[in-house]
Amino acid sequence: MENKEIPAIDEKHLESTGDHTRHRKWSVQDTEAEALGGLRTVEVGLGVDQIIDTIDLDAAERKRILRKVDMRLIPLLTFLYLIAFIDRSNIGNARIAGMYKDLNLHGLQYNVALTVFFPPYALLEVPSNIILKLLRPSIWISILLFSWGTVMTLMGLVESYKGLVVARFFLGVAECGFFPAAVYLLTIWYKRYEVMQRMAIFYAAASLSGAFSGLLAYAIQHMEGIAGRHGWQWIFILEGLVPVAMSFILYFILPDSPETARFLTKDEKEFIINRLALETGSGHGRVTNNDRIRFHHIKAAFGEWKIWGAVVMFWANTVGTYGFTATVPSIVEDLGYSSANAQLMTIPIYVFAVICVIIVAYFSERIQQRTPFIMGGFSVAVAGFIGMLVTRRYPDIPGASYFFLFLVAAGLYSPFVCIVCLVGNNLAPSSKRAVGMALLISVGNLGGICGSNIFLAAQAPRYPTGFGTGLGICCCAIVMAYILRQAFRKENEKRDRLMTEKSDEEIRAMYTDQQLLDMGDRSPFFRYTL
């Protein structure tokens, strides 16, 4: 038999056989068991947290089950995030494809159109994840997908500045819930040092979106005049129809949770559920991913200072990334390339960023650390921003400016998954995690408002405000990552000392099992990821 893990259980259903030196068999019937079709039986060593599952799986079988989950979940979420990020950032491609001129934009009007996306996008993310916990993810995400695809398609029909602003606002409303829903969904399928590599592949879609968006825009803008529409309008229309079509398929193929996954057998479901239950970081205690959301979970998330600290790091990403992605085609064009070639020249920048995201995720999981890679990534971005501030003073060396764009992209994109995983790893139970991650992403995405207004057309081609602001916020992120690392480390050491001074039995005597589950990351058995 192999050590396994068991999810939260209802203690009133436990029946013990044998004495304190023997194993006992627990028959469990709870919400999870009902979802699986009845009673589940596991053998548990009395007085310890190490669970011996009745299903004996070797390493090859465990890998096979995880690969099965990977193939069903990761490509699907990756594709969805790819089209989501394309739809929110393709306005930068449309700008140099003729939108700016055709809509007679001037002054800060383009920046306003970028900005109005973010207030509804940020403010509605927490409510969206609460709805996600109340509904099935396959239902809610399908609704979001249909909504933003419809708005994006209609954006291709706008013929005025006001129409563009209204469309961007409702795009923010429609897209608000997808990213927090997707990253939360990943945390209920994988252990803490498994989730980041999967999330990196998923998030790499954001980096790839820049490459795909440039490539698609290059092709689509040649549809100029078809059906009386401009090429930039066709960019919006065609890229909006994709999520609309996907919304009708997603309901049937997106798995909601391990308990209800139809593509898994009963034994495979049990394996996924049980292995996550003791994911506390200390090898003691239990956590649950099946708690019903309550008001105290929302209150606990909003009162967690570490989430607010992580928001500073998130801002470094959103301020830089949203300003960068919306402006980089224009920056490349200013280096002396034609509009069409500028679209193509952005592709290598994003491909390099994708490679860096994957490399950082691999090594972060391997050494089980997050904050060093956050500090390291933003340090690369700092070097890139400094390089851009210097080289843009010398327009006769465009190659140097183009090189530093690679550093900016790599430095902004690569720490992002570390930030999300750091917060996701360190929040429990799952309802607090769902609200906390949505809160991080919600307030963090307000940085997009700043990012949309720092690359000013009047300052082209040097953009000192844009590059200078990115430099400053990345330095703040490096400092905050260090502060959080020290705070998590000290709390872990405090709990380690408690467990050396008291036995497991003594600690358990201070709380009921349900209290320990409700405490989540405040449990003396929980350890924070650094």
C-alpha positions in Angstrom: 0.0 0.0 0.0 1.1 3.5 -0.6 0.6 6.7 1.4 -2.4 8.7 0.2 -4.5 11.7 1.1 -8.1 12.1 1.8 -10.4 15.1 1.5 -12.5 16.6 4.3 -14.9 14.1 5.8 -17.9 14.2 8.0 -16.7 12.8 11.3 -20.2 11.5 12.3 -19.9 8.9 9.6 -16.7 7.4 11.0 -16.8 3.9 12.4 -13.7 2.6 14.1 -12.6 -1.0 14.4 -9.6 -2.1 16.4 -7.5 -0.3 19.0 -5.0 2.6 19.0 -2.2 0.4 17.7 -4.1 -0.9 14.7 -5.6 0.6 11.5 -9.2 1.4 11.3 -11.5 1.4 8.3 -13.7 4.5 7.7 -16.8 4.4 5.5 -17.4 7.9 4.3 -20.5 9.3 2.8 -20.4 13.0 2.1 -21.0 15.3 -0.8 -17.9 14.0 -2.6 -18.9 10.4 -2.1 -22.4 11.1 -3.4 -20.8 12.7 -6.5 -18.8 9.5 -7.0 -21.9 7.4 -6.6 -22.0 6.1 -3.0 -19.8 5.0 -0.2 -16.0 5.2 -0.2 -13.8 3.2 2.0 -10.2 4.1 3.0 -7.9 2.7 5.7 -6.4 5.3 8.0 -3.6 4.9 10.5 -5.1 6.2 13.8 -3.5 9.3 15.1 -1.6 10.2 12.0 -2.4 12.1 8.8 -0.9 9.6 6.4 -3.7 8.0 4.5 -3.4 4.5 3.0 -5.8 4.4 0.1 -7.4 1.1 -0.9 -6.3 1.9 -4.4 -2.7 0.8 -4.8 -1.1 2.9 -7.7 2.4 2.7 -8.9 4.4 5.7 -10.2 3.6 5.0 -13.8 -0.1 4.8 -13.1 -0.1 8.1 -11.2 1.7 9.8 -14.0 -0.8 8.3 -16.5 -3.7 9.8 -14.5 -2.1 13.2 -14.3 -1.3 13.2 -18.0 -4.9 12.3 -18.6 -6.0 15.4 -16.6 -3.3 17.5 -18.4 -4.5 16.6 -21.8 -8.1 17.4 -21.0 -7.6 20.7 -19.0 -4.4 22.5 -20.1 -4.7 22.7 -23.9 -8.3 23.9 -23.5 -7.6 26.6 -20.9 -4.5 27.7 -22.9 -6.4 28.2 -26.0 -9.2 30.1 -24.2 -6.7 32.4 -22.6 -4.9 32.9 -25.9 -8.1 34.2 -27.6 -9.0 36.2 -24.5 -5.7 38.1 -24.5 -5.8 38.6 -28.2 -9.2 40.1 -27.9 -8.2 42.6 -25.2 -4.9 43.6 -26.8 -5.7 43.6 -30.5 -6.6 47.2 -30.3 -2.8 47.9 -30.6 -2.7 46.1 -33.9 -5.9 47.8 -35.1 -4.3 51.2 -34.3 -1.5 50.9 -36.8 -3.8 49.1 -39.3 -5.7 52.3 -39.8 -8.2 52.6 -36.8 -6.5 55.7 -35.4 -6.9 57.6 -38.6 -10.3 56.3 -39.6 -11.9 57.1 -36.3 -10.2 60.5 -36.2 -8.6 59.9 -32.8 -6.4 62.6 -31.3 -4.8 63.6 -28.0 -5.5 61.1 -25.2 -8.5 59.5 -26.9 -6.7 56.3 -27.7 -5.5 56.1 -24.1 -9.0 56.6 -22.9 -10.2 53.7 -25.1 -7.6 51.5 -23.5 -8.4 52.7 -20.0 -12.2 52.1 -19.9 -11.6 48.4 -20.2 -10.1 48.1 -16.8 -12.5 49.5 -14.2 -15.3 46.9 -14.9 -12.7 44.2 -15.7 -11.1 44.7 -12.3 -14.1 45.5 -10.1 -16.2 42.5 -11.3 -13.6 39.7 -10.8 -14.4 39.0 -7.2 -18.2 38.8 -7.8 -17.4 36.6 -10.8 -15.4 34.0 -8.8 -18.2 34.0 -6.1 -20.6 33.1 -8.9 -18.1 30.5 -10.1 -18.3 28.8 -6.6 -22.1 28.8 -6.7 -22.4 27.7 -10.4 -20.5 25.1 -12.4 -17.4 26.5 -14.1 -18.4 25.0 -17.4 -21.6 27.0 -17.3 -20.2 30.3 -16.1 -17.1 30.3 -18.3 -19.2 29.5 -21.3 -21.4 32.5 -20.6 -18.3 34.7 -20.3 -16.9 33.4 -23.5 -20.0 34.1 -25.5 -20.3 37.5 -24.0 -16.9 38.8 -24.8 -16.9 37.3 -28.2 -20.1 39.1 -29.0 -18.8 42.4 -27.8 -15.5 41.9 -29.8 -17.4 41.1 -33.0 -19.6 44.2 -32.5 -16.5 46.3 -32.0 -15.8 45.7 -35.7 -18.9 47.7 -36.5 -18.0 50.9 -34.6 -17.5 54.0 -36.7 -16.8 56.6 -34.0 -14.6 57.3 -31.0 -17.7 57.0 -28.7 -18.6 53.7 -30.1 -15.1 52.4 -29.5 -15.1 53.5 -25.9 -18.5 51.9 -25.2 -17.4 48.6 -26.8 -14.1 48.6 -24.8 -16.1 49.1 -21.6 -18.4 46.2 -22.2 -15.4 44.0 -23.3 -14.1 44.6 -19.8 -17.4 43.5 -18.3 -17.5 40.4 -20.3 -13.9 39.3 -19.9 -13.7 40.0 -16.2 -14.2 36.5 -14.8 -12.2 34.2 -17.1 -8.7 34.6 -15.8 -9.4 34.3 -12.1 -11.8 31.4 -12.8 -9.2 29.6 -14.9 -6.3 29.9 -12.4 -8.5 28.9 -9.5 -9.7 25.9 -11.5 -6.1 24.7 -11.9 -5.5 24.9 -8.1 -8.2 22.3 -7.4 -6.6 19.8 -9.7 -2.9 20.0 -8.9 -0.6 20.1 -5.9 1.2 23.2 -5.0 4.5 22.3 -6.8 2.7 20.9 -9.8 0.4 23.7 -10.6 3.0 26.3 -11.7 4.3 24.4 -14.8 0.7 23.9 -15.9 -0.2 27.5 -15.2 3.0 28.6 -17.1 1.8 26.8 -20.2 -1.6 28.4 -19.7 -0.2 31.8 -19.2 2.3 31.5 -22.0 -0.8 32.0 -24.2 -0.7 35.6 -23.1 2.8 36.0 -24.4 2.0 34.0 -27.5 -1.1 36.2 -28.1 1.3 39.1 -29.0 2.9 36.9 -31.6 -0.4 35.5 -32.9 -2.1 38.9 -32.8 0.6 40.4 -34.9 0.5 37.6 -37.4 -3.3 37.5 -37.6 -3.4 41.3 -37.9 -0.9 41.2 -40.7 -3.1 38.8 -42.7 -6.5 40.2 -41.8 -5.7 43.9 -42.5 -5.3 42.9 -46.1 -9.2 42.4 -46.1 -9.5 46.2 -46.5 -12.6 47.1 -48.3 -14.3 43.7 -48.2 -18.1 44.2 -47.4 -17.4 47.8 -47.1 -15.3 47.3 -43.9 -11.8 48.5 -43.1 -9.0 46.0 -42.4 -8.8 46.9 -38.8 -12.6 46.3 -38.4 -12.1 42.8 -39.8 -9.5 42.2 -37.1 -12.1 42.7 -34.4 -14.9 40.8 -36.2 -13.0 37.6 -37.1 -11.2 37.5 -33.7 -14.5 37.9 -31.9 -16.3 35.1 -33.7 -13.8 32.5 -32.4 -14.9 32.8 -28.7 -18.6 32.9 -29.7 -18.2 29.6 -31.5 -16.2 28.1 -28.6 -18.8 29.0 -26.1 -21.2 26.4 -27.5 -18.6 23.7 -27.2 -17.0 24.5 -23.9 -20.1 23.6 -21.8 -19.6 19.9 -22.8 -15.9 19.6 -22.6 -14.7 21.7 -19.6 -14.4 19.5 -16.5 -15.8 21.3 -13.4 -13.9 19.4 -10.7 -12.3 16.0 -9.9 -15.5 14.9 -8.2 -17.7 15.3 -11.3 -15.2 14.7 -14.1 -16.8 12.3 -16.5 -13.6 11.5 -18.3 -12.1 9.9 -15.2 -13.0 6.6 -13.7 -14.1 6.3 -10.1 -10.6 5.2 -8.9 -9.0 8.0 -10.9 -11.2 10.5 -9.2 -10.4 9.2 -5.8 -6.7 9.4 -6.6 -6.9 13.1 -7.6 -9.1 14.0 -4.6 -7.1 12.2 -2.0 -3.7 13.4 -3.0 -4.7 17.0 -2.5 -6.2 16.7 0.9 -3.0 16.7 2.9 -1.4 19.5 0.7 -0.5 21.6 3.7 3.3 21.9 3.2 4.2 20.2 6.5 3.1 16.6 6.0 0.5 17.1 8.8 -3.1 18.2 8.9 -5.6 18.3 6.1 -7.1 20.9 3.7 -10.3 20.9 1.8 -11.2 21.9 -1.8 -14.9 21.3 -1.4 -16.0 23.8 1.2 -19.1 25.9 0.5 -18.3 29.5 0.2 -19.5 31.6 3.2 -19.2 35.3 4.1 -16.3 34.6 6.5 -14.2 33.3 3.6 -14.8 36.6 1.8 -13.9 38.6 4.9 -10.8 36.5 5.5 -9.6 37.1 2.0 -10.1 40.9 2.1 -8.3 41.0 5.5 -5.2 39.1 4.4 -2.4 41.7 4.1 -0.2 39.3 2.2 -2.7 39.5 -0.8 -2.4 43.3 -0.7 1.3 43.0 -0.7 1.2 40.7 -3.7 -0.9 43.3 -5.5 2.1 45.6 -5.7 4.0 42.8 -7.6 0.9 42.3 -9.8 0.9 46.0 -10.6 4.4 45.8 -11.9 3.2 43.2 -14.4 -0.1 44.9 -15.4 1.3 48.5 -15.6 4.2 47.3 -17.8 2.5 44.6 -19.8 -0.7 46.4 -20.8 1.2 49.6 -21.7 3.8 47.5 -23.5 1.5 45.3 -25.5 -0.7 48.2 -26.6 2.3 50.3 -27.7 5.0 47.9 -28.9 3.7 47.7 -32.5 4.0 51.5 -32.6 7.4 51.4 -31.0 8.7 48.9 -33.5 7.1 51.0 -36.3 9.0 54.0 -35.0 12.3 52.1 -35.4 11.8 52.5 -39.1 9.6 49.6 -40.2 6.5 49.7 -42.3 3.1 49.1 -40.6 2.8 45.6 -41.9 6.4 44.7 -41.1 6.1 46.2 -37.6 3.3 43.6 -36.9 5.7 40.8 -37.9 8.7 42.2 -36.0 6.7 42.0 -32.7 6.5 38.2 -33.0 10.1 37.3 -31.9 9.7 39.5 -28.8 6.8 37.5 -27.6 8.2 34.1 -28.5 11.3 34.9 -26.4 9.0 35.9 -23.5 7.2 32.6 -23.8 10.4 30.6 -23.6 11.4 32.6 -20.4 8.0 31.9 -18.8 8.4 28.2 -19.3 12.0 28.1 -18.1 11.2 30.1 -14.9 8.2 27.8 -14.2 10.4 24.7 -14.5 13.1 25.9 -12.1 10.6 27.4 -9.7 8.9 24.0 -9.3 12.1 22.2 -9.2 13.6 24.1 -6.3 10.2 24.9 -4.8 10.7 28.6 -4.6 8.7 31.5 -5.9 10.0 34.9 -4.7 13.6 34.5 -6.0 12.2 34.2 -9.5 9.9 37.2 -9.0 12.8 39.3 -7.9 15.0 38.0 -10.7 12.4 38.5 -13.4 11.6 42.1 -12.5 15.4 42.8 -12.3 15.6 41.8 -16.0 12.7 44.2 -16.8 14.4 46.9 -14.9 17.5 46.4 -17.1 15.2 46.5 -20.2 13.5 49.7 -19.2 16.8 51.5 -18.4 18.0 50.3 -21.8 15.0 51.8 -23.6 15.3 55.1 -21.8 18.9 55.4 -22.9 18.7 54.0 -26.5 15.6 56.0 -27.5 17.7 59.1 -27.1 19.8 57.8 -30.0 17.4 57.0 -32.9 20.4 56.0 -35.2 20.8 52.7 -33.2 17.4 51.0 -33.6 18.9 47.6 -33.2 19.8 48.3 -29.5 16.3 49.5 -28.8 14.9 46.4 -30.4 17.1 44.2 -28.2 16.0 45.9 -25.0 12.3 45.2 -26.0 13.2 41.5 -25.5 14.4 42.2 -22.0 11.3 44.2 -21.1 9.0 41.5 -22.4 10.8 38.6 -20.7 11.1 40.5 -17.4 7.5 41.4 -17.3 6.0 38.1 -18.3 8.2 35.6 -16.6 7.4 36.6 -12.9 3.7 36.7 -13.4 2.9 33.0 -12.9 5.1 33.0 -9.8 3.1 35.8 -8.3 -0.3 34.0 -8.9 1.1 30.7 -7.7 2.6 32.3 -4.6 -0.8 33.6 -3.6 -2.7 30.5 -4.7 -0.3 28.2 -2.8 -0.6 30.2 0.4 -4.4 30.5 0.7 -6.7 27.8 2.2 -9.5 26.6 2.3 -10.6 26.8 -1.4 -13.3 29.4 -0.9 -10.8 31.8 0.6 -8.4 30.9 -2.2 -11.1 31.6 -4.8 -11.9 35.0 -3.4 -8.3 35.9 -2.6 -7.0 35.1 -6.0 -9.8 37.0 -7.6 -9.0 39.9 -5.3 -5.4 39.8 -6.3 -6.2 39.8 -10.0 -9.0 42.4 -9.6 -7.0 45.1 -7.8 -3.9 44.1 -9.6 -5.5 44.6 -13.0 -6.3 48.2 -12.0 -2.7 48.7 -12.9 -3.9 48.4 -16.5 -5.5 51.8 -16.1 -2.0 53.3 -15.4 -0.4 51.2 -18.0 -2.8 52.4 -20.6 -2.0 56.1 -19.9 1.8 56.1 -19.6 2.8 55.6 -23.2 1.6 59.0 -24.6 1.4 59.7 -28.3 2.8 63.2 -27.7 6.0 61.6 -26.3 6.7 59.2 -29.2 9.1 57.8 -30.0 11.0 58.1 -26.7 8.1 57.5 -24.3 10.0 58.6 -21.2 6.9 58.5 -19.0 6.0 54.9 -20.1 9.5 53.4 -19.7 10.2 55.4 -16.5 7.0 54.3 -14.8 7.6 50.7 -15.7 11.1 51.0 -14.2 9.8 52.4 -10.9 7.0 49.9 -10.3 9.3 47.0 -11.1 11.7 48.2 -8.4 8.8 48.4 -5.9 7.8 44.8 -6.9 11.4 43.6 -6.1 11.2 45.1 -2.7 7.8 43.7 -1.9 8.8 40.2 -3.0 11.6 40.3 -0.5 9.3 41.6 2.3 6.8 38.8 1.6 9.5 36.2 1.6 10.7 37.2 5.0 7.1 37.3 6.4 6.3 33.8 5.1 9.6 32.4 6.3 9.2 33.8 9.9 5.6 32.4 10.1 6.8 29.0 9.0 9.6 29.0 11.6 7.1 30.0 14.3 4.9 27.0 13.4 7.9 24.7 13.2 8.9 25.6 16.7 5.3 24.9 17.9 5.4 21.4 16.4 8.8 20.7 18.1 7.4 21.9 21.5 4.1 20.0 21.2 3.1 16.7 19.7 0.5 16.3 17.0 -1.9 15.0 19.6 -1.4 18.0 21.8 -2.0 20.4 18.9 -5.1 18.5 17.8 -6.5 18.6 21.3 -6.6 22.4 21.0 -9.0 22.3 18.0 -11.7 20.1 16.5 -10.9 18.6 13.0 -13.5 21.0 11.5 -11.8 24.0 13.1 -8.5 23.0 11.6 -10.0 22.7 8.2 -11.8 26.1 8.6 -8.5 27.7 9.7 -7.0 26.8 6.3 -3.7 28.6 5.9 -3.9 29.8 9.5 -3.6 26.2 10.8 -0.5 25.3 12.7 0.0 22.5 10.3 0.0 24.7 7.2 3.3 25.9 5.7 3.7 28.9 3.3 5.5 28.6 0.0 8.4 31.0 -0.3 
